[in-house]
Amino acid sequence: MNKSYKRSLITCIIFGTLFFFLSIYFIIVGPNAFLANKIHFVINSIFVALAMISFTIMLLLTNNKEYIIDERDAHVQRKSYGVGLMISLIYVFLISIVLFIDNRNTGTVTSSWLWFIAYSTFAFSYFITSLIILYNYNRE
């Protein structure tokens, strides 16, 4: 298991956990109740901060000057980043279309949805890209 694979595995775990937490928490609380109480923002902010701190610690612990990315690593990462970007864009598009269809009669969308789209896209992008990197390493 090379260093790129390990980093992708840890990134997948960190941001996958964050993405599923944000999604489940937002579904349980609901978009209208999410804005009603500041504690929801605090809880989610703590989880986002923990994910970012964990990611930073992982990068610091796995960073060394002897680590060289070979051609295979560069190829896998290039291919994975392109696919990850497309899947992330499809994710945002699907959420936007569902919100449009659901709220076209009212003409407005609750601002908590914008918060959810922003943070979940951030977590989803890291999660799906690292998942694709893991898949490409195992496939080759």
One Martini backbone bead per residue (centre of mass of N, CA, C, O) as a GRO file, in nm:
protein
  140
    1MET     BB    1   0.090   0.041   0.029
    2ASN     BB    2   0.081   0.347  -0.063
    3LYS     BB    3   0.056   0.678   0.013
    4SER     BB    4  -0.183   0.753  -0.173
    5TYR     BB    5  -0.371   0.531  -0.074
    6LYS     BB    6  -0.376   0.612   0.225
    7ARG     BB    7  -0.481   0.899   0.186
    8SER     BB    8  -0.744   0.816   0.042
    9LEU     BB    9  -0.859   0.643   0.269
   10ILE     BB   10  -0.869   0.863   0.489
   11THR     BB   11  -1.033   1.069   0.327
   12CYS     BB   12  -1.279   0.891   0.285
   13ILE     BB   13  -1.348   0.860   0.585
   14ILE     BB   14  -1.372   1.153   0.673
   15PHE     BB   15  -1.572   1.265   0.440
   16GLY     BB   16  -1.784   1.044   0.460
   17THR     BB   17  -1.867   1.103   0.747
   18LEU     BB   18  -1.943   1.398   0.703
   19PHE     BB   19  -2.156   1.359   0.482
   20PHE     BB   20  -2.346   1.166   0.642
   21PHE     BB   21  -2.394   1.351   0.878
   22LEU     BB   22  -2.513   1.597   0.732
   23SER     BB   23  -2.746   1.447   0.596
   24ILE     BB   24  -2.885   1.320   0.845
   25TYR     BB   25  -2.916   1.574   1.015
   26PHE     BB   26  -3.084   1.737   0.805
   27ILE     BB   27  -3.317   1.534   0.783
   28ILE     BB   28  -3.401   1.526   1.081
   29VAL     BB   29  -3.442   1.836   1.123
   30GLY     BB   30  -3.471   2.016   0.886
   31PRO     BB   31  -3.485   2.315   0.717
   32ASN     BB   32  -3.664   2.483   0.917
   33ALA     BB   33  -3.532   2.396   1.196
   34PHE     BB   34  -3.236   2.474   1.138
   35LEU     BB   35  -3.294   2.794   1.171
   36ALA     BB   36  -3.425   2.809   1.468
   37ASN     BB   37  -3.136   2.695   1.574
   38LYS     BB   38  -2.797   2.740   1.664
   39ILE     BB   39  -2.706   2.449   1.746
   40HIS     BB   40  -2.686   2.331   1.460
   41PHE     BB   41  -2.442   2.499   1.371
   42VAL     BB   42  -2.250   2.407   1.595
   43ILE     BB   43  -2.248   2.105   1.542
   44ASN     BB   44  -2.157   2.123   1.244
   45SER     BB   45  -1.898   2.288   1.295
   46ILE     BB   46  -1.756   2.074   1.463
   47PHE     BB   47  -1.748   1.854   1.241
   48VAL     BB   48  -1.593   2.018   1.033
   49ALA     BB   49  -1.347   2.077   1.213
   50LEU     BB   50  -1.269   1.781   1.265
   51ALA     BB   51  -1.219   1.710   0.970
   52MET     BB   52  -0.999   1.926   0.914
   53ILE     BB   53  -0.805   1.839   1.136
   54SER     BB   54  -0.769   1.548   1.043
   55PHE     BB   55  -0.664   1.617   0.760
   56THR     BB   56  -0.418   1.783   0.851
   57ILE     BB   57  -0.282   1.561   1.015
   58MET     BB   58  -0.255   1.360   0.785
   59LEU     BB   59  -0.075   1.541   0.606
   60LEU     BB   60   0.155   1.578   0.813
   61LEU     BB   61   0.217   1.266   0.863
   62THR     BB   62   0.246   1.201   0.529
   63ASN     BB   63   0.474   1.413   0.507
   64ASN     BB   64   0.752   1.388   0.278
   65LYS     BB   65   1.041   1.429   0.080
   66GLU     BB   66   1.066   1.122  -0.033
   67TYR     BB   67   0.803   1.155  -0.170
   68ILE     BB   68   0.712   1.001  -0.481
   69ILE     BB   69   0.547   1.045  -0.775
   70ASP     BB   70   0.451   0.835  -0.996
   71GLU     BB   71   0.302   0.757  -1.290
   72ARG     BB   72   0.067   0.598  -1.171
   73ASP     BB   73  -0.031   0.806  -0.968
   74ALA     BB   74  -0.081   1.035  -1.172
   75HIS     BB   75  -0.286   0.883  -1.346
   76VAL     BB   76  -0.496   0.818  -1.130
   77GLN     BB   77  -0.546   1.111  -1.037
   78ARG     BB   78  -0.634   1.236  -1.304
   79LYS     BB   79  -0.874   1.049  -1.355
   80SER     BB   80  -1.021   1.094  -1.079
   81TYR     BB   81  -1.066   1.404  -1.085
   82GLY     BB   82  -1.253   1.412  -1.330
   83VAL     BB   83  -1.474   1.224  -1.220
   84GLY     BB   84  -1.525   1.373  -0.952
   85LEU     BB   85  -1.621   1.636  -1.080
   86MET     BB   86  -1.866   1.525  -1.235
   87ILE     BB   87  -2.016   1.403  -0.990
   88SER     BB   88  -2.038   1.670  -0.833
   89LEU     BB   89  -2.204   1.820  -1.046
   90ILE     BB   90  -2.441   1.622  -1.047
   91TYR     BB   91  -2.516   1.658  -0.753
   92VAL     BB   92  -2.589   1.960  -0.768
   93PHE     BB   93  -2.795   1.938  -0.995
   94LEU     BB   94  -2.998   1.746  -0.855
   95ILE     BB   95  -3.059   1.921  -0.611
   96SER     BB   96  -3.157   2.169  -0.772
   97ILE     BB   97  -3.390   2.031  -0.921
   98VAL     BB   98  -3.545   1.934  -0.674
   99LEU     BB   99  -3.586   2.218  -0.554
  100PHE     BB  100  -3.735   2.337  -0.790
  101ILE     BB  101  -3.974   2.139  -0.801
  102ASP     BB  102  -4.060   2.175  -0.497
  103ASN     BB  103  -4.046   2.528  -0.518
  104ARG     BB  104  -4.201   2.664  -0.769
  105ASN     BB  105  -4.464   2.773  -0.631
  106THR     BB  106  -4.317   2.969  -0.418
  107GLY     BB  107  -4.013   3.084  -0.520
  108THR     BB  108  -3.859   2.948  -0.271
  109VAL     BB  109  -3.568   2.887  -0.066
  110THR     BB  110  -3.426   2.773   0.191
  111SER     BB  111  -3.123   2.870   0.326
  112SER     BB  112  -3.038   2.589   0.439
  113TRP     BB  113  -2.988   2.461   0.161
  114LEU     BB  114  -2.734   2.623   0.094
  115TRP     BB  115  -2.570   2.516   0.321
  116PHE     BB  116  -2.591   2.217   0.244
  117ILE     BB  117  -2.470   2.232  -0.038
  118ALA     BB  118  -2.195   2.341   0.040
  119TYR     BB  119  -2.100   2.122   0.253
  120SER     BB  120  -2.173   1.861   0.094
  121THR     BB  121  -1.996   1.917  -0.154
  122PHE     BB  122  -1.729   1.925  -0.012
  123ALA     BB  123  -1.744   1.636   0.108
  124PHE     BB  124  -1.822   1.479  -0.151
  125SER     BB  125  -1.573   1.543  -0.323
  126TYR     BB  126  -1.363   1.409  -0.145
  127PHE     BB  127  -1.497   1.133  -0.125
  128ILE     BB  128  -1.529   1.055  -0.431
  129THR     BB  129  -1.236   1.093  -0.519
  130SER     BB  130  -1.107   0.889  -0.319
  131LEU     BB  131  -1.280   0.650  -0.412
  132ILE     BB  132  -1.173   0.648  -0.706
  133ILE     BB  133  -0.881   0.605  -0.638
  134LEU     BB  134  -0.920   0.333  -0.501
  135TYR     BB  135  -1.044   0.193  -0.744
  136ASN     BB  136  -0.803   0.238  -0.944
  137TYR     BB  137  -0.592   0.086  -0.777
  138ASN     BB  138  -0.750  -0.191  -0.770
  139ARG     BB  139  -0.780  -0.225  -1.084
  140GLU     BB  140  -0.455  -0.209  -1.159
   0.00000   0.00000   0.00000
